[in-house]
Amino acid sequence: MSDTSVVIPVWDAYVDSRLDDAIRSIQGQGLPVEIILVDNASTVPLPRYPGTRRISSAHRLSLGASRNLGLGSVTTPYVVFWDSDDTMPAGTLHDLHRAMAQADDVVAAATAMHHPLTRKRYPFPPHWAYHLAPRSRLFALCNTVRPLYPGLGSVLMRTDAVREAGGYDDANHGEDWALTSALAFRGRIVLTHHPGRSYLATPDSLSSRHRSLFAVWSRRCRVRRRLRADPGLPKAGKRLLPLLAVAQWFDVVIFRILRQLLQKANGTVTGPILTNSKGSPTP
């Protein structure tokens, strides 16, 4: 019997060979898992994949809402939310389960991720987050200012904690950050260095379409709204929300702009490497 479900929302252009590869990589982990495919009102019919279960939405949902639809069908104690165009490197689920078993108060375990073409590690989670993670309350506070661990992909979460935290935001960008912020106040987050997600961002990816300052700030506002309404957030945390808003503002307006100016001056980038459909770097 499986103790882990993997939820994969799928629609339209995502029904291609990348979905085949994603499913094959998950089923090849050497652990029994239940794969739940969420047919998000796809205009392209989904093939039948052996060993998977399918649920469907009658109309197109946001990415966050489609994941929540899948969450409603999860019956296992652990859950992973996966993107249909990513692959899971060998040993990832074993690594995540070992990390989750470190203590009873661990609510999520996450790995690093790498670029499938360059094989380079992405700077997320940031290296300093690994040192901060054992100090769970401080880690949770810092995670409200800037994401320190992923809310999808190679992150194993306790299903009951995800439900208690309210699931994903009903949005197409930053929908996981509000969840990870609420989750971090409910227990420990363990980070491992295992490259557990092969992630190829393209100009057409949803994450690539929402990089404006307005979008960046709106994601932080949603985090504060979620925490303000969260009954599981300690009172001390709620009292800190105005200060966290100031910290978020400095992070967006000061740090982000200075970083972009420095990158432009040096001709470097530190974010995800964007590639086109042929795998060539884009400007």
DRENMAR-582656 format. One record per residue (C-alpha): x, y, z; residue number from 1. Coordinates in pm, 1 decimal, always signed. Layout:
<pts>
        u        v        w num
        X        Y        Z NUM
...
</pts>
This chain:
<pts>
        u        v        w num
     +0.0     +0.0     +0.0   1
   +124.1   +345.9    -87.1   2
   +161.9   +615.6   +176.9   3
   +230.7   +890.2    -79.5   4
    +19.5  +1053.2   -349.2   5
   +156.5  +1265.0   -633.8   6
    -90.3  +1519.0   -776.1   7
    -28.6  +1644.7  -1132.3   8
   -261.3  +1904.8  -1291.4   9
   -265.2  +1875.7  -1672.1  10
   -428.6  +2065.1  -1956.2  11
   -388.7  +2152.3  -2325.0  12
    -26.6  +2181.2  -2441.6  13
   +102.6  +2001.8  -2130.7  14
    -44.1  +1676.8  -2267.4  15
   +269.6  +1573.7  -2453.7  16
   +584.8  +1367.8  -2415.7  17
   +690.1  +1571.5  -2112.9  18
   +393.2  +1432.4  -1920.9  19
   +496.4  +1080.8  -2026.4  20
   +847.4  +1148.0  -1894.8  21
   +717.3  +1296.2  -1569.6  22
   +496.3   +995.2  -1494.8  23
   +770.0   +750.5  -1590.5  24
  +1021.0   +923.8  -1360.8  25
   +779.1   +910.9  -1065.1  26
   +684.0   +549.2  -1120.2  27
  +1053.1   +462.1  -1144.3  28
  +1134.3   +583.9   -792.7  29
  +1119.6   +234.0   -646.0  30
   +844.1   +323.7   -399.2  31
   +470.7   +261.8   -436.9  32
   +294.1   +590.8   -509.2  33
    -53.4   +688.8   -618.6  34
    -43.2   +933.3   -909.9  35
   -353.0  +1154.0   -937.7  36
   -389.3  +1332.7  -1271.8  37
   -610.2  +1641.3  -1255.3  38
   -769.4  +1700.5  -1595.8  39
   -805.0  +2077.9  -1576.2  40
  -1071.7  +2102.5  -1850.3  41
   -808.0  +2011.6  -2108.0  42
   -892.8  +2068.4  -2473.1  43
   -645.2  +1790.0  -2555.4  44
   -767.7  +1446.6  -2442.1  45
   -551.5  +1285.2  -2174.4  46
   -427.1   +935.9  -2259.9  47
   -486.6   +653.7  -2015.9  48
   -175.8   +596.5  -1807.6  49
   -150.9   +262.5  -1623.9  50
   -115.5   +301.4  -1249.3  51
   -269.9   +649.3  -1237.1  52
   -604.3   +782.0  -1120.7  53
   -780.3  +1069.9  -1292.9  54
  -1017.3  +1338.8  -1169.2  55
  -1161.1  +1609.4  -1390.9  56
  -1281.3  +1965.6  -1364.3  57
  -1579.2  +2073.9  -1573.5  58
  -1423.2  +2416.4  -1627.4  59
  -1072.3  +2560.3  -1631.1  60
   -935.5  +2628.6  -1283.4  61
   -638.7  +2831.5  -1171.7  62
   -323.5  +2632.6  -1107.5  63
   -373.1  +2662.2   -731.9  64
   -738.6  +2556.7   -748.3  65
   -653.1  +2257.7   -969.7  66
   -401.7  +2138.6   -711.4  67
   -661.7  +2180.5   -437.5  68
   -902.3  +1971.5   -644.5  69
   -643.7  +1696.0   -648.8  70
   -579.9  +1742.4   -276.8  71
   -944.7  +1664.0   -211.0  72
   -891.4  +1313.2   -353.5  73
   -574.5  +1232.7   -159.4  74
   -615.4   +953.6    +96.6  75
   -247.9   +896.3   +182.9  76
    -63.5  +1059.7   +475.1  77
   +192.4  +1224.6   +244.4  78
   +148.2  +1423.0    -74.8  79
   +365.6  +1569.1   -350.4  80
   +238.5  +1821.3   -605.3  81
   +423.4  +1783.3   -933.0  82
   +435.4  +1979.6  -1259.6  83
   +360.7  +1784.0  -1575.6  84
   +668.9  +1916.2  -1757.9  85
   +926.2  +1825.6  -1490.4  86
  +1100.4  +1495.8  -1421.9  87
  +1192.3  +1343.7  -1085.2  88
  +1555.1  +1226.3  -1058.7  89
  +1617.5   +879.4   -920.1  90
  +1621.5   +849.7   -541.8  91
  +1417.8  +1164.4   -479.3  92
  +1126.0  +1001.9   -294.3  93
  +1362.5   +791.6    -82.9  94
  +1553.4  +1106.4    +12.5  95
  +1233.4  +1295.0    +97.7  96
  +1097.7  +1014.4   +313.9  97
  +1426.7   +987.6   +504.2  98
  +1415.5  +1360.1   +572.0  99
  +1051.3  +1345.8   +679.3 100
  +1129.9  +1066.6   +925.8 101
  +1381.8  +1277.1  +1118.3 102
  +1121.2  +1390.3  +1373.6 103
   +749.0  +1378.4  +1437.6 104
   +716.7  +1757.5  +1408.2 105
   +846.7  +1770.1  +1048.1 106
   +560.5  +1885.1   +823.2 107
   +753.3  +1910.8   +495.9 108
  +1082.0  +1798.8   +342.9 109
  +1223.6  +1958.3    +27.8 110
  +1520.1  +1903.6   -200.6 111
  +1724.5  +2121.1   -431.7 112
  +1652.5  +2137.8   -805.2 113
  +1873.1  +2150.4  -1111.9 114
  +1860.3  +2250.2  -1477.1 115
  +1820.9  +1941.8  -1701.9 116
  +2048.8  +2078.9  -1974.5 117
  +2331.2  +2246.1  -1782.3 118
  +2297.1  +2012.0  -1480.3 119
  +2366.3  +2316.0  -1263.3 120
  +2190.2  +2360.5   -931.8 121
  +1941.8  +2645.5   -909.6 122
  +1999.1  +2895.5   -625.8 123
  +1677.5  +2777.4   -461.2 124
  +1642.8  +2692.3   -183.2 125
  +1914.8  +2948.9   -105.6 126
  +2220.6  +2805.8    +66.0 127
  +2168.0  +3012.4   +380.8 128
  +1817.8  +2863.1   +422.7 129
  +1977.1  +2526.4   +502.4 130
  +2147.3  +2679.4   +806.9 131
  +1830.8  +2859.3   +913.0 132
  +1590.8  +2563.8   +880.8 133
  +1668.1  +2408.1  +1225.4 134
  +1547.9  +2732.3  +1387.0 135
  +1190.8  +2670.0  +1280.1 136
  +1018.4  +2990.0  +1401.1 137
  +1287.5  +3217.8  +1259.9 138
  +1278.3  +3018.6   +937.5 139
   +898.7  +3061.4   +919.1 140
   +924.7  +3437.5   +969.4 141
  +1197.7  +3478.6   +705.9 142
   +997.0  +3263.5   +464.7 143
   +718.2  +3523.7   +471.7 144
   +958.5  +3784.7   +333.5 145
  +1113.9  +3564.8    +66.8 146
  +1038.1  +3201.6    -28.3 147
  +1294.8  +2971.0   +130.9 148
  +1161.1  +2634.3    +17.3 149
   +935.2  +2510.1   -262.8 150
   +563.9  +2443.3   -227.1 151
   +553.4  +2214.1   -529.0 152
   +784.9  +1977.2   -708.6 153
  +1029.6  +1787.1   -491.4 154
   +867.2  +1866.4   -158.3 155
   +696.7  +1595.9    +47.0 156
   +425.3  +1731.7   +277.6 157
   +197.9  +1586.7   +542.1 158
   -146.4  +1579.9   +385.0 159
   -333.4  +1676.8   +701.2 160
    -99.7  +1974.5   +757.1 161
   -155.7  +2095.5   +399.1 162
   -531.9  +2080.7   +448.7 163
   -511.8  +2252.4   +785.9 164
   -296.7  +2527.4   +631.2 165
   -565.6  +2593.2   +368.4 166
   -405.8  +2444.0    +57.8 167
   -296.5  +2656.5   -234.6 168
   -410.2  +3005.0   -324.4 169
   -661.9  +3030.1   -608.9 170
   -407.2  +3187.1   -843.7 171
   -172.0  +3109.3  -1131.7 172
   +145.2  +3253.4   -982.0 173
   +284.2  +3244.4   -631.1 174
     -2.3  +3014.7   -535.9 175
   +232.1  +2792.6   -337.0 176
   +399.1  +3061.9   -125.1 177
    +94.3  +3131.9    +91.3 178
    +73.8  +2758.4   +161.0 179
   +441.1  +2720.0   +250.4 180
   +420.7  +3023.5   +479.7 181
   +124.6  +2880.8   +671.4 182
   +284.2  +2534.5   +673.6 183
   +614.6  +2657.2   +818.5 184
   +436.2  +2783.6  +1131.4 185
   +293.9  +2434.0  +1189.7 186
   +618.2  +2241.1  +1225.0 187
   +972.7  +2190.2  +1103.9 188
  +1082.9  +2214.2   +742.6 189
  +1376.7  +1991.5   +646.3 190
  +1591.5  +2077.7   +344.2 191
  +1820.5  +1829.7   +168.9 192
  +2086.5  +1885.8    -96.5 193
  +1962.8  +1600.8   -315.6 194
  +1881.2  +1732.7   -668.2 195
  +1518.4  +1623.0   -656.7 196
  +1361.7  +1817.2   -940.8 197
  +1474.9  +1856.8  -1299.8 198
  +1326.0  +2196.4  -1381.9 199
  +1327.6  +2358.0  -1724.8 200
  +1165.8  +2702.1  -1728.1 201
  +1061.2  +2838.3  -2067.6 202
   +926.3  +3177.2  -2176.3 203
   +580.5  +3014.4  -2196.2 204
   +591.2  +2880.0  -1840.9 205
   +342.8  +3035.4  -1599.4 206
   +628.9  +3127.0  -1367.1 207
   +794.2  +3322.9  -1649.1 208
   +490.0  +3543.7  -1713.8 209
   +465.1  +3707.4  -1372.7 210
   +797.6  +3875.3  -1303.6 211
   +688.0  +4239.7  -1284.5 212
   +725.2  +4434.7   -961.6 213
   +346.1  +4442.3   -932.8 214
   +325.7  +4062.3   -953.3 215
   +613.0  +4021.3   -707.6 216
   +445.3  +4253.5   -457.2 217
   +100.2  +4097.8   -501.7 218
   +240.3  +3758.3   -402.7 219
   +370.0  +3904.3    -77.8 220
    +35.1  +4068.5     -8.7 221
   -138.1  +3731.8    -50.5 222
   +102.9  +3578.1   +200.3 223
     +9.2  +3838.6   +461.6 224
   -363.3  +3795.8   +393.0 225
   -334.0  +3419.5   +436.4 226
   -144.3  +3450.6   +762.7 227
   -376.8  +3719.0   +897.1 228
   -673.0  +3483.9   +851.0 229
   -487.2  +3170.6   +965.0 230
   -613.0  +3044.7  +1304.2 231
   -297.0  +2836.7  +1335.4 232
    -65.5  +3138.2  +1333.8 233
    +56.8  +3230.2  +1684.9 234
    -63.8  +3567.6  +1816.2 235
   +294.4  +3689.5  +1824.4 236
   +318.2  +3615.7  +1452.2 237
     +5.1  +3815.7  +1376.6 238
   +143.6  +4112.0  +1571.5 239
   +456.0  +4097.3  +1354.0 240
   +266.3  +4119.1  +1024.8 241
   +306.9  +4501.1   +989.4 242
   +682.6  +4463.5  +1039.2 243
   +688.0  +4177.4   +790.5 244
   +516.6  +4404.4   +537.6 245
   +799.0  +4656.1   +581.0 246
  +1057.4  +4379.4   +538.8 247
   +877.9  +4260.7   +224.3 248
   +877.4  +4614.6    +84.6 249
  +1251.8  +4648.4   +139.7 250
  +1309.5  +4308.4    -17.3 251
  +1112.3  +4402.7   -329.4 252
  +1200.2  +4768.7   -376.9 253
  +1551.8  +4783.6   -242.6 254
  +1711.5  +4440.2   -267.9 255
  +1543.5  +4332.8   -592.7 256
  +1622.3  +4655.2   -779.6 257
  +1980.2  +4666.9   -653.3 258
  +2029.1  +4303.1   -749.6 259
  +1896.6  +4365.2  -1100.5 260
  +2123.4  +4667.7  -1143.0 261
  +2422.0  +4466.4  -1024.0 262
  +2336.3  +4178.4  -1256.2 263
  +2303.6  +4418.4  -1549.7 264
  +2637.9  +4576.3  -1469.4 265
  +2809.1  +4238.0  -1437.7 266
  +2619.2  +4069.9  -1720.8 267
  +2511.0  +3787.0  -1491.3 268
  +2187.0  +3633.0  -1367.3 269
  +2110.5  +3436.7  -1051.7 270
  +1753.6  +3328.6  -1122.9 271
  +1627.2  +3026.7  -1320.8 272
  +1781.8  +2985.1  -1664.5 273
  +1509.9  +3040.1  -1922.9 274
  +1529.4  +2828.0  -2235.4 275
  +1317.3  +2799.3  -2546.2 276
  +1150.0  +2480.0  -2664.9 277
  +1475.6  +2361.1  -2821.0 278
  +1669.5  +2408.4  -2500.6 279
  +1866.4  +2710.4  -2619.8 280
  +1916.7  +2993.3  -2367.4 281
  +1692.6  +3296.7  -2420.4 282
  +1795.7  +3657.7  -2358.7 283
</pts>
